[in-house]
Amino acid sequence: MFLYRVARYGNEEEGPDGNDTNFIVYAKYFKEAVSLVDNYLKLLPCGNRVDPFCNVVIEISIIDYEDKESRIIMGPCYEPCIHYLRRRSWYRGSIEEEWEEEVDDINE
C-alpha cells in the first residue's frame, strides 16, 4: 500500500489560482487514490471556477499496515501543492488526458 498526496489546482472559493485542494490518501495504486479523490471532489461545489477532478498525485511513501482498505486519510486542506521528497508523481491537465508520470531519485 502507498501513501499519496492528491491535489486539485485551486479551490472553490479562490478559483484555479488560489490554494490547491489537497488530500492524503492510503491506496494500493495511484489510480485508486485518484478515484477516491475524484469522487469526493464531485460532491464539492466548484461551478465554473475549478475542475471537479484532481490534477496531481505524488507518491509519498510505501506503508504496510494490516488494514488494506484504501481511503482518504486527510482532506480537503487548502495550501499550495508543493512537490517535495517525491518518488513518483503523475499529472494531468484535464479529465480526458492520460496521466503523465515523473520519477525522481530522492537518494541523489
SVG drawing of the C-alpha trace seen along z (x, -y; Angstrom):
<svg xmlns="http://www.w3.org/2000/svg" viewBox="-22 -34 45 41">
<polyline fill="none" stroke="black" stroke-width="0.4" points="0.0,0.0 1.1,-3.6 0.6,-7.0 -0.2,-9.6 -0.8,-13.4 -3.6,-14.1 -4.4,-17.7 -6.7,-19.7 -5.3,-23.0 -7.1,-25.8 -10.2,-25.7 -13.9,-26.6 -13.6,-29.9 -10.4,-31.4 -10.6,-29.8 -7.8,-28.0 -5.0,-30.3 -5.8,-30.1 -4.5,-27.5 -4.7,-23.9 -7.2,-21.4 -5.1,-18.6 -5.8,-15.2 -3.6,-12.5 -4.8,-9.1 -3.9,-5.5 -4.3,-3.3 -2.9,-0.3 -2.3,-2.2 -2.3,-5.8 -5.4,-5.4 -7.3,-4.1 -6.2,-7.3 -7.4,-9.3 -10.8,-7.6 -11.3,-8.2 -10.5,-11.9 -12.3,-12.5 -15.5,-11.0 -15.1,-13.3 -14.5,-16.4 -17.7,-15.7 -19.5,-16.4 -17.9,-19.8 -19.2,-23.0 -17.0,-24.1 -19.1,-26.0 -17.0,-27.1 -14.2,-28.2 -12.2,-25.0 -12.1,-21.5 -14.2,-18.8 -11.2,-16.3 -7.6,-16.1 -4.6,-17.2 -1.6,-15.9 -0.7,-12.7 2.5,-12.5 3.7,-9.2 4.9,-9.9 5.7,-6.5 5.2,-2.8 3.3,-1.8 2.5,1.7 -0.4,1.6 -2.5,4.5 -5.5,2.6 -5.7,2.9 -8.7,0.7 -8.0,-2.3 -9.3,-5.6 -8.8,-9.3 -6.9,-9.9 -6.9,-13.7 -8.5,-16.5 -9.5,-18.6 -7.0,-21.0 -6.1,-24.2 -2.5,-25.1 -0.1,-25.1 0.7,-21.6 4.5,-21.6 6.4,-18.7 9.0,-17.7 10.7,-14.4 8.6,-12.7 9.5,-9.3 6.9,-9.2 4.3,-11.7 1.6,-12.0 0.0,-15.0 -3.0,-15.7 -4.5,-19.0 -7.9,-17.7 -10.0,-14.6 -9.7,-13.4 -5.9,-13.5 -3.8,-10.5 -1.7,-10.7 2.0,-11.7 4.4,-10.1 7.6,-11.6 10.1,-9.6 12.6,-11.3 15.5,-9.7 15.3,-11.3 18.5,-9.4 20.8,-11.6"/>
</svg>
